[in-house]
Amino acid sequence: MAEEEPQPDAAQEPQEAPSAGSGKFYYSADSTYDGEWTLAEAAAQGEVEGAEGVQEGEEAPAAAAPAKLRHGKGTLTTGEYSYTGDFERDVIHGEGTFTFASGASYNGSWTNGVYDGAGTYTWSDGTRYEGAWSKGKMHGEGTYTDKAGHQWTGTYYNGMGPGLERLDN
């Protein structure tokens, strides 16, 4: 007696691949990412829009699978460096903490991969700056505390603090 081949269930429709999710990714150079992701849009991946079409008799190139971009909350670890926080389309953007191999860290706001907004940078010796940042530099109101605990407060401009006031400790 011949066995019948299973027939596909007519009620089942093919499922689309998810456009977002979470998981752990392994990269070269001892890097990992564990967190949320989204699929890159075709145009953002560099697919040619408005390019010359395929000539008659030629095959169209196969479409590449969309790349998964870090997007949402996650942890990126590269060697002894790590970042835990927000990503937007594969760029550190939002709130998060970056820890350097030296033990120094930055905890605060990020814009397009740089310190921007309110944040605290702590050097490995315990020295700390807490305050406003702009384009990766101390900029705006803030307080600098040295490793002995002495504090200076005031307005920082482009990474410098002219006219800071020392607070009595």
Secondary structure, 3 states (H helix, E strand, C coil): CCCCCCCCCCCCCCCCCCCEEEEEEEECCCEEEEEEEEECCCHHHCCCCCCCCCCCCCCCCCCCCCCEEEEEEEEEEECCEEEEEEEECCEEEEEEEEECCCCCEEEEEEECCEEEEEEEEECCCCCEEEEEEECCEEEEEEEEECCCCCEEEEEEECCECCCCEEECC
